[in-house]
Amino acid sequence: MKLHEYQSKTIFSKYGIPIPKGRVAATPQEAKQIADELGGRVVVKSQVLVGGRGKAGGVKLANNSIEAEQLATQILAMEIKGLPVRKVLIDEASAIDQEIYFAITDDRSAKRPVIIASAAGGVDIEEVAHKNPEKIVKVHIDPLLGMREYIARDVALAIDLPREYWRDFTKLAMNLYEVYKKSDASLAEINPLVITKDKKLVALDGKMLIDDNALFRQPEINEMRDTDADAPSEIEARKYGLSFIKLEGNIGCMVNGAGLAMTSMDVIKLFGGEPANFLDVGGGASSEKVAAAMRIILTDPNVKAILFNIFGGITRCDEVAHGILKAMDEVKPKIPMVVRLVGTNAEEGRKLLESANMITAETLADAAKKSVEAAKKGK
Amino acid sequence: MSVLVDKNTRLLVQGITGHEGLFHTTQMAAYSDIVVGGITPGKGGEWVLDGKLPVFDSVKQAKESTDANASIIFVPARFAPDAILEAADAGIPLIICITEGVAVQDMMRVRSYLDQKKVRLIGPNCPGLLTPGEAKVGIIPGNIAIPGNVGVVSRSGTLTYEVLYAMKNLGMGASTCVGIGGDPVNGTNFTDVLEMFENDTKTEKVIMIGEIGGSEEERAADYIRTKMTKPVASFIAGQTAPPGKRMGHAGAIIEGGAGTAADKIKALEAAGVKVAKHPEEIPTLF
């Protein structure tokens, strides 16, 4: 789960990391009022869950509160990469000497947290990583020991941070690790971490990603969820515990198991079709889940055919077939359905579905071909 | 021979009295005689499977009474890290965690601890292991695979069943099938298992089933290119997956342009691996 900048920085601040004075506003009037409180000269920052806000014109400097109101009006009317701007963060403007990149994230390969830091922080960090990888410092942390002061000093040395800032930087690094650990973040990023003209370290921007598997013990963070970036069908699917991702094609997919679901999409594409979604109905594929999944797939008007691909291992195919029939009875879909059942009791399951006028297939390749044909006829 | 589990495995089941635990214990015990008992704290002294298998309060007690050498975990995600550590502390050398949804930072701490103890963990979020005809340690259906000389390793569940089933239909059997799981931080990776297969006398060929996310397939390609003598065929799921979206498995995500199927296929082909266009094609590539 992604957090907004203002949410991330609020968490940073709770853990003692210095952030600029500022507040979030939903209207231009609020923006003006906050700018007045902060003395007029502020930065107006769109709060959307995509990168590249600045380059899209979603971050602007205002010299006074009137300008802040105008800019907030402009920015609140924007869409950035398809997402509406519903809130702007109004931060006091900082006088900056240097921009540093500083983050803690999961290193999948090393199976432990890693600090990533660079003296060349700011909006072009990805370009730096690409063109001058030697300017990016990486230091691993043993998750049983956590952040140690010497590790933070090693990082400070590696990015040539002047000695006068080591003390503050060490404290900040320890605090950011606490943020990462206590919030179950998979990324806690400060970019840029700035040295201001009055010689202070300030987290000017913040970004956090939270491990979905840990949300059960992060009730406060779970409340912060912004669903603007999710399709309505994805939000609906979440309610039923279905793993669903909307895509642009016209062949709906219902599959048990995530790997097989991805594969079914790939094989549809291999035979010239385009999948309309990723969907894992889970191991049991009960009739309730199948019905919910069918309703969700059918809310997409692009869908011209549905492919069911069920591997019956522990689950029996005849049981799944009954589930599908019950769901069809309830949802009454009007588009062709291609079903492939393999494994335990597949023959019985296929017979049940053939009698219900569904197109059956033996192999995955065959099922994909038949659903591509069915979708073409449906146009 | 086979890898990790065989007919001499002595298996404990953590969470044996739970719904999932009991169901799969029944299946595993019906496949072969390897289950020696189970653990549910607070239910020590009870028996399951018509009095055939004893239940213990702790892994330590269970290990002392049964001399078990492996333990499989079927407890809910929030209790799974503790279950893994308990098994490791009791001296169990092979731990298989089926549970899906374990928090990533918990797994990193668990991994750091297990690495010091030299304990082998398979999973979490995996279907477990199957040595056809000898031992079923997990949830892979026993009837879809036959004994043979092909080692199978995979990050997936039902996709693996699909491949085992396609192999069986061609009369091709498996030495051992290892499901390493779909999480970003797990106990055993592709390279570990490829090395086991390379050293296993019964395994002559290997099938590796990967998917988008991370870089373990690329590392495996490096191992295959430099160290492996046995032929490897592969399939990579997620060629049509959009970037930035988690495709069901916690680890199946393309991040910052890295972890794409195209990159993995390229790395594997460069290592001499034949990569199938769809899973049913894999067994025909040897």
Chai-1 contact restraints between the chains, C-beta under 6 A:
chainA,res_idxA,chainB,res_idxB,connection_type,confidence,min_distance_angstrom,max_distance_angstrom,comment,restraint_id
A,D106,B,V104,contact,1.0,0.0,6.0,A-B,restraint_1
A,R108,B,P184,contact,1.0,0.0,6.0,A-B,restraint_2
A,R108,B,G214,contact,1.0,0.0,6.0,A-B,restraint_3
A,S109,B,S215,contact,1.0,0.0,6.0,A-B,restraint_4
A,K111,B,M108,contact,1.0,0.0,6.0,A-B,restraint_5
A,K111,B,R111,contact,1.0,0.0,6.0,A-B,restraint_6
A,K111,B,V185,contact,1.0,0.0,6.0,A-B,restraint_7
A,R112,B,M108,contact,1.0,0.0,6.0,A-B,restraint_8
A,D142,B,S112,contact,1.0,0.0,6.0,A-B,restraint_9
A,P143,B,M108,contact,1.0,0.0,6.0,A-B,restraint_10
A,P143,B,R109,contact,1.0,0.0,6.0,A-B,restraint_11
A,P143,B,S112,contact,1.0,0.0,6.0,A-B,restraint_12
A,L144,B,R109,contact,1.0,0.0,6.0,A-B,restraint_13
A,L144,B,S112,contact,1.0,0.0,6.0,A-B,restraint_14
A,D184,B,Q105,contact,1.0,0.0,6.0,A-B,restraint_15
A,D211,B,A103,contact,1.0,0.0,6.0,A-B,restraint_16
A,D211,B,V104,contact,1.0,0.0,6.0,A-B,restraint_17
A,N213,B,G101,contact,1.0,0.0,6.0,A-B,restraint_18
A,N213,B,A103,contact,1.0,0.0,6.0,A-B,restraint_19
A,A214,B,A103,contact,1.0,0.0,6.0,A-B,restraint_20
A,S243,B,G248,contact,1.0,0.0,6.0,A-B,restraint_21
A,I245,B,K245,contact,1.0,0.0,6.0,A-B,restraint_22
A,N256,B,T158,contact,1.0,0.0,6.0,A-B,restraint_23
A,G257,B,G157,contact,1.0,0.0,6.0,A-B,restraint_24
A,G257,B,T158,contact,1.0,0.0,6.0,A-B,restraint_25
A,A258,B,G248,contact,1.0,0.0,6.0,A-B,restraint_26
A,A258,B,H249,contact,1.0,0.0,6.0,A-B,restraint_27
A,G259,B,S156,contact,1.0,0.0,6.0,A-B,restraint_28
A,G259,B,L159,contact,1.0,0.0,6.0,A-B,restraint_29
A,G259,B,E211,contact,1.0,0.0,6.0,A-B,restraint_30
A,G259,B,A237,contact,1.0,0.0,6.0,A-B,restraint_31
A,L260,B,T158,contact,1.0,0.0,6.0,A-B,restraint_32
A,L260,B,L159,contact,1.0,0.0,6.0,A-B,restraint_33
A,M262,B,A237,contact,1.0,0.0,6.0,A-B,restraint_34
A,M262,B,G238,contact,1.0,0.0,6.0,A-B,restraint_35
A,M262,B,A241,contact,1.0,0.0,6.0,A-B,restraint_36
A,M262,B,M247,contact,1.0,0.0,6.0,A-B,restraint_37
A,T263,B,L159,contact,1.0,0.0,6.0,A-B,restraint_38
A,T263,B,A237,contact,1.0,0.0,6.0,A-B,restraint_39
A,T263,B,P279,contact,1.0,0.0,6.0,A-B,restraint_40
A,M265,B,T240,contact,1.0,0.0,6.0,A-B,restraint_41
A,D266,B,Q239,contact,1.0,0.0,6.0,A-B,restraint_42
A,D266,B,T240,contact,1.0,0.0,6.0,A-B,restraint_43
A,V267,B,H278,contact,1.0,0.0,6.0,A-B,restraint_44
A,K269,B,T240,contact,1.0,0.0,6.0,A-B,restraint_45
A,L270,B,K277,contact,1.0,0.0,6.0,A-B,restraint_46
A,F278,B,M247,contact,1.0,0.0,6.0,A-B,restraint_47
A,D280,B,G248,contact,1.0,0.0,6.0,A-B,restraint_48
A,F311,B,T158,contact,1.0,0.0,6.0,A-B,restraint_49
A,F311,B,Y161,contact,1.0,0.0,6.0,A-B,restraint_50
A,F311,B,E162,contact,1.0,0.0,6.0,A-B,restraint_51
A,G313,B,P141,contact,1.0,0.0,6.0,A-B,restraint_52
A,G313,B,Y161,contact,1.0,0.0,6.0,A-B,restraint_53
A,T363,B,E280,contact,1.0,0.0,6.0,A-B,restraint_54
A,L364,B,E280,contact,1.0,0.0,6.0,A-B,restraint_55
A,A365,B,H278,contact,1.0,0.0,6.0,A-B,restraint_56
